[in-house]
Amino acid sequence: MAFVIKTGKFKMRLFLFTLLLGLFQLVSAQEYVLTEEMPFKGGERLEMKASIGFVKAAEAVFTVSDIIYTINQRPTWKIDVNAKTSGIFEFFSPVRDNWGSYYDTERLVPQRFYRYIREGRFRKNEMLYFHHDRDSVTVNKLHKETRLLEKTVEHAIPNNVQDMVTGYYYLRSIDFSKLEVGEIITIKTFFDDKEKPFRVKFTGREILRTKFGKVKSIVLVPIMEKDKLFEEDNTLKIWLSDDLNKVPLKFQAKIYVGYLSVELKKAENLKHPMAIVQ
């Protein structure tokens, strides 16, 4: 039980960090050759399950609305990521997080971003309004309970910057056949009131065993600063399906209490066939 209590103290932030930093913030827009077809469609739903060793820890659901919304006079998909703890972690430190973005269907940039964070007693709510015509973003800080506006801050941002959610969906549009194995992709993402550069290394391709069968996969290793939660540098490894979908198949990170594993358990309304090896 000591293992569970000690692990629960960081409120599953490692799980969220793995998903939302390790995955979403992989690329910057307008720098890579894109596939001719969009990798997803409205109504797509991806369900991920996380575990630490044999202990079920959390789950996250990625959804793309089947409705096109008009934001800043631009057509957008509404994309949501909902994450929550499960099993014993739900008892010690419950998490209910919602990260969302309105993603421009043509320019492939965020027009609006929001996050509503509930992790144990911690609360954080905010809305980001992107103004790509003048390379700025307005951040509305909201009350931790009522979500009423408390403070507004304006920031300068790089051209075509991504947010925590849209970075991954832009990544899915990249034509990896145009990249060299070993290439390091430098990214630009706006998060926590500042631009945060991240890098990821394309390390090759593998056949990965999944619940869907053997699937061709692209292997990525985010290059991150050393963190006390990780046992060694660059320990996070990500597998994406090596097809037009590029859905997340698996994440694995070596941490101080063992291995954190996040796996795709359900995929609904994919636009393209998954690269399953017969």
Order of alpha helices (4+ residues) and beta strands (2+ residues): alpha-alpha-beta-beta-beta-alpha-beta-beta-beta-beta-beta-alpha-beta-beta-beta-beta-beta-beta
